[in-house]
Amino acid sequence: TSAGNNKENNNQGENELSNLELEDDDIENANANINVNADVKASTGAETDVDANTTAGESSSSDNSFIKPCEGETIRPYSMDSLVYSDTLQEWITHRGIDIKGEMYQEVRATQSGTIKSIKNDPRYGTSIVIEHKNGFKTVYSCLLGTSDGLEENQEVKQGDIIGKIGNSGVFETADGAHLHFEMLKDNEYVNPNIYIK
């Protein structure tokens, strides 16, 4: 009887130990599930943040998109850090815009929506139009034959509107023939238009 009782007690002890081991396994599994769920949430949150940043970036890029002001080959690049040769001035100079070769009377378009800031006869670059855009941008269209009929300062224009025609009115660039001298500024600092034109 004593042996039977001992065997029963041993069996009971083994069962209790087994139950404890099962409980430990359950706790470990529960902790593992919690960690997995936390990782999934963190991963989902990170993906959400990436999506949000991507969307914001796409919106910003869209806000700052500019179209080409006219069709044609770039015959002189933007060059503020190095010198380019001027056939007109017969010397090496910096160049704060790009020159786009075209035909006389070829249409010039607003690269982005904005407000006509000024229409002037620049002593170096001839008939010029300055458009002020959002986000601190300005665009300058020079060496024009003339402006579109009725175009006035403080007038709102939309991206793609015809604002003038290509000519050769710039005294500093007469040797280049008919072309558009195009400049872009960001916060009143000259920038390379090719970075922004799509």
C-alpha positions in Angstrom: 0.0 0.0 0.0 2.8 2.3 0.9 4.4 1.5 -2.5 1.1 2.2 -4.2 0.8 5.5 -2.5 4.3 6.5 -3.4 3.6 5.6 -7.1 0.4 7.6 -7.0 2.2 10.6 -5.4 5.0 10.3 -8.0 2.5 10.3 -10.8 0.7 13.3 -9.3 4.0 15.1 -9.0 4.9 14.3 -12.6 1.5 15.6 -13.8 1.9 18.8 -11.8 5.4 19.3 -13.2 4.0 18.6 -16.7 1.3 21.1 -16.2 3.8 23.7 -15.0 5.9 23.0 -18.1 2.8 23.4 -20.3 2.0 26.7 -18.5 5.6 27.9 -19.1 5.2 26.9 -22.8 1.9 28.8 -23.0 3.5 31.9 -21.4 6.5 31.7 -23.9 4.1 31.3 -26.8 2.0 34.2 -25.6 5.1 36.4 -25.3 6.2 35.3 -28.7 2.8 36.2 -30.1 3.0 39.6 -28.4 6.4 40.3 -29.9 5.3 39.2 -33.3 2.2 41.5 -33.1 4.4 44.3 -31.9 6.8 43.8 -34.8 3.9 43.7 -37.3 2.5 46.9 -35.8 5.9 48.6 -35.9 6.4 47.4 -39.5 2.9 48.6 -40.5 3.5 51.9 -38.8 6.9 52.3 -40.6 5.2 51.5 -43.9 2.5 54.0 -43.2 5.2 56.6 -42.4 7.0 55.8 -45.6 3.8 56.1 -47.6 3.0 59.4 -45.9 6.5 60.7 -46.6 6.3 59.5 -50.2 3.0 61.2 -50.7 4.3 64.4 -49.2 7.3 64.2 -51.4 5.2 63.6 -54.5 3.0 66.6 -53.6 6.1 68.8 -53.1 7.5 67.6 -56.4 4.2 68.3 -58.1 4.1 71.8 -56.6 7.5 72.6 -58.0 7.1 71.1 -61.5 8.0 73.3 -64.4 7.6 72.7 -68.1 10.0 73.7 -70.8 9.3 77.3 -72.0 9.8 76.4 -75.6 11.0 73.6 -77.9 14.6 73.7 -79.0 18.2 72.7 -78.4 20.1 74.2 -75.4 23.0 76.1 -77.0 24.4 77.5 -73.8 24.1 75.9 -70.4 23.6 77.4 -66.9 27.1 78.0 -65.6 27.8 80.0 -62.5 30.7 77.9 -61.2 32.7 77.9 -64.4 33.1 80.2 -67.4 31.5 79.8 -70.9 32.6 81.6 -74.0 30.4 84.4 -75.3 30.6 84.8 -79.1 28.9 88.2 -78.8 31.2 89.6 -76.1 34.3 87.7 -77.3 35.2 86.7 -73.8 34.7 84.0 -71.1 31.7 84.8 -68.8 29.5 83.1 -66.2 26.0 82.3 -67.5 23.0 82.5 -65.0 20.5 80.9 -67.3 20.1 78.6 -70.3 19.8 79.6 -73.9 17.3 77.6 -76.0 17.7 77.9 -79.8 14.5 78.6 -81.7 12.9 80.3 -84.6 11.8 84.0 -84.8 8.2 84.3 -83.7 8.2 80.9 -82.0 5.9 80.8 -79.0 7.2 81.1 -75.4 5.1 79.6 -72.6 4.9 80.1 -68.9 6.7 77.2 -67.3 4.4 77.3 -64.2 1.4 79.2 -63.1 2.1 82.6 -61.4 1.9 86.3 -61.6 3.6 88.6 -64.1 6.0 90.5 -61.9 7.5 92.8 -64.6 7.8 93.4 -68.3 10.9 95.3 -69.2 13.5 96.1 -71.7 16.7 94.8 -70.1 19.9 96.6 -71.3 21.7 93.3 -71.6 19.0 90.8 -72.5 16.4 92.8 -74.3 12.7 92.3 -73.9 12.2 90.3 -70.7 9.3 89.0 -68.7 9.6 88.0 -65.0 7.0 85.7 -63.5 6.7 85.1 -59.8 5.6 81.6 -58.7 4.7 80.0 -55.4 7.4 78.5 -53.1 9.9 81.4 -53.7 10.4 80.7 -57.4 10.8 83.3 -60.2 11.3 82.6 -63.9 12.8 85.1 -66.4 12.2 85.0 -70.2 14.6 87.2 -72.2 15.8 88.0 -75.7 12.1 88.1 -76.8 10.8 89.7 -80.0 7.8 90.9 -78.0 5.1 89.9 -75.5 1.6 88.4 -76.0 -1.1 91.0 -76.8 -2.7 92.3 -73.6 -0.1 90.8 -71.3 0.3 93.2 -68.3 2.2 93.3 -65.0 0.3 91.8 -62.0 -1.6 89.6 -64.4 -2.2 85.9 -63.4 -1.0 83.3 -65.9 -1.4 79.6 -66.0 1.2 77.0 -66.8 1.5 76.7 -70.6 0.0 80.1 -71.4 1.7 81.9 -74.3 3.5 84.9 -72.9 5.7 86.0 -75.8 7.7 85.1 -78.9 11.3 84.2 -79.5 13.5 87.0 -80.9 17.1 88.2 -80.7 16.7 91.4 -78.7 19.5 90.7 -76.1 22.5 93.0 -76.8 24.8 90.6 -74.9 23.7 87.6 -77.0 23.1 88.9 -80.6 25.6 86.5 -82.1 23.5 83.6 -81.0 20.6 84.3 -83.3 17.0 83.7 -82.4 16.8 82.1 -79.0 15.3 82.3 -75.5 17.5 83.3 -72.6 15.8 81.6 -69.7 16.6 82.1 -66.0 15.2 80.7 -62.8 15.5 81.9 -59.2 14.7 80.3 -55.9 14.5 82.7 -52.9 16.2 85.3 -55.1 19.2 83.0 -55.8 19.9 81.9 -59.3 19.5 78.1 -59.8 20.0 75.7 -62.7 16.7 75.5 -64.6 17.4 72.0 -65.8 17.0 70.7 -62.2 13.4 71.7 -62.2 12.2 71.5 -65.8 10.4 68.3 -66.5 
